[in-house]
Amino acid sequence: MDVLNGVAVHAVRGRRKEYRPLKSVLCSSAEPVNVAKALAALGFSELYVADLDAIMGGRTNFSFFRQIADGMGLDLMVDAGVADIERARKLMDSHVAKVVIGTETLQYVDFVADAVEALGKDRVVVSLDMVDGKVLSKLNDAVRAQPMVLLHTFQEMGVNQVILLDLARVGSGKGVNMPVLRQALACLSIKVLVGGGVRNIKDLVALKNLGVSGVLLATALHSGKISPDALKREGLLG
């Protein structure tokens, strides 16, 4: 779930100025708590939230993190532009299960190691944020030019779960960035999740068979292209 200006939005290709309130076959409301309630009722147990307000330098939506975690029993995986331990601890205090450190807002690679030490490796997820396969980050050009080396560095720091998120494919229906995914699966021994471009149930089955540990699923689910019943039939839900 992507949240902007306090409401759930339909994310398309990372063009955030064009994002509009979510319209979903699963829920008539774009209020984040209501969207989360609808997903929980369908049997989902974990919810990824990109707090775009926080990521873009604005207010962090701490209040509804606690509402969702406590009221729906969902484990929250939240990217809120975390760049310091204090903010990470505030997310933990809001009952977030896992803090996502996105490379988009990561200023120093060593912060990942600090977060793992402070929060524990099971509470930290690193998101390799990309646009058309190129790393989106404030890190220097040399670091951004070697995404697999960067991922391996995170693994050596104790991270045991990473997300490959190609923003240019989010909401596009273009399919997942398979070349980057295959490289990551080949060079890492930790859990790899992927986001951006999933088209249908066949994509999900193929990703599972490749060894992907999880998928960030939004557009195809809310549009009805992938139904909860289809997910259950394939053993991907419930």
N, C-alpha and C positions, 0 to 999 in steps of 0.2 A: 504494500500500500504506500503510495506517494502522497504526502500531505503538504499543501501549499496554501498559505493564508488561512490556515486552520481547517481546511476541508480536504477530503480525499479527491485527488485529481487523476485524470487520464493522462499518463505520461506518453509522449511521442517523440522519439529520436533525440531526447535531451534538450529540445527547444522549449525551455521552461516558460518563456513569455507567452507561448501558445497553449499552455496547459489549461484545461477547462475542468469544471467539477465532474466527477465520475458519474457516468450513467451505466447502470449495471442490471443485468437480468436477475441478479441475485438479491438486490437490495434497491429500494426506491429512494434512499437517502444517500447524500454524499458526506454526511457527518461521520468522521472516523470511527466513533464509538459504535454507531449503527452498522457500519460496514463490517467492523470486527465482529459484532454480535451475529450477523448473518453468516459469516465464515465459520465461526465457532459452532453454530447450529448445524452446519453441514458436515462437521466432523474434523475440520482442520484443527491442529493442536499448536502450530507455530506460525507466527506472523512476522514477516519482515516489514519494517516501516522505515521509509526514507523521509525524515523530517526536513523538507526542503527549505522551510523557513530558517531553521538553524544552520543548515549547510550553506545557505547563501548569506549568512552573517546576521540573521535576525533572531527573533525570540525562539527559545526552545519550548516545545509543547509538552512540558513535563506532566501536566495535569491529566491529559487523557492517556498517557502511558500507564499510569497507575490505575485509571478507570478500566482500561482494557485488560490489564494483567489480573486485577483483582475481580472484576465483574464477569469476565468471560473465561477465565482460566487458561488463557492463551500464553504460551511462552513467546515473549517479544524479543526480536533481533532488530536493534535500532541503530540506524546511521543518523546521527544528529550533529555531524561536523565536529566530532570530538578531536581536539588537538591538545588537551591537557588532562591530567589525572583528576583534577577537581571536577570537571564536567562529567567525566566518566563515572566518578563516584555518585554524582547527583542522579545519573541515569540508573545506577544500581539502587539508589534509595527510592526511585520511582518504580521499583519492582521489574525493571527490564532484566531479562534473562541473559542476554548477550549484547555486548557493545560492539558495534561495527566501526572500525577505523577505515575510512575511505581514503584512497590515495589522492582523491580530488582535494581534500583539505589537509592532508598530511604534509607537515613542513619539515620534519626531521625523521629519517628512517629509524633512529634509535628510540623514538617515542613508542614504537611498537613493542620493543623489548621492555621498556618501562611499564607499559600497560599490562603486559603478560605477568610481570613480577608483582604488580600492585593488585591486579584483579584475579589472576589465575588464568591458565591457558584455556580452560573450558568456558571462560566468560568473554573471551576476545576473539573477534572475527575480523579478518582484513579483507577489504573489498578492493580488487584491482579494477579501478574505474578506467574505462577506455572509450575512445571515440574512433570507430572504424579500426579497431585493433591497436591504436596508439594510446599509450598511457596518459591519462589526464591527471596532472599533479603539479604541485608547486616545487617538487624536487628538481634537482639540476638535470640538464639535458642528458648527461652521461648515464644517470640512473634510469631516467625514463626510457632511454633507447634500448634497454635490456630487460624487458618485462619478466622473462624467465629467471634471470639472475636475481631480480628483485623478489620474486616469489620464493625462490630458494633461500634468500636471506631471511625472509619472514619465517619460513619453516625452521631455520636454524635458531631463530630467536624464541622458539617454543610455540609459535602459532600452530594450531592443529586443524584449522578450518579457514578456507579462503573462498571468496566469491569472485568469479570472473564476470564483470558487468560491462557489457558494451552498450553505452547509452545511445549510440546511433541506431541500434537495433531494437531498442525498447519501443513497444507499441507498433512496430513496423510490419510484423508478420513476415520478415525476410528470412527467418531461420537463425539459429544460433551460430556464433562465430566459431566454426568447427576447427579451423587450423590452430587458433590460439588454445582452444580447449584441449585438443589432442596433445599439443606441446606440454601443457600444464600437467595433464594426467601422466605423461611419460616421465616428467622430471620431478614430480612431487610424490611423497608417500603419505600425505595428509588428505583430509576431506576436501573435495572440490565441489563447489556449488556454481551454478551458472545462471545468468539473467540476461534477458534481452533477445527477442526474436522468436520465441517458441510459437509454433503455428497450430499444432494439433496434437492429438493423443499419440500419434505415431512418433512424433518428435520426442515426447516424454519417454516412451518405451525405449527408443533408440539411445537416449541419454542414460537411462538406467542401465542398459546393457553395456554401455561404454565404461561404467563405473562411477558415474556422477553421483554424488551423495545427496544432492538436492537441487531444486529448480525454483527460481523466483518467478512466480506465475501471476499475471494480472490481466492483461488485455484479452487473451484468449479465453480466460475464465469468465470475465465480466461480460464479454460479448456473446457467450454461449457456445463458442467454437469448441471448447472443452467443457464437458459437463461433469458435475460431481459424480453422477452415476458411472460415467465412463472411467473416471479415476478409480472408483471402487472396484469396477470389474477387472481392472489391470493391477489391482493390489497396490495402488499408489495413494490411497486415502482410506483411513479407518482401519 
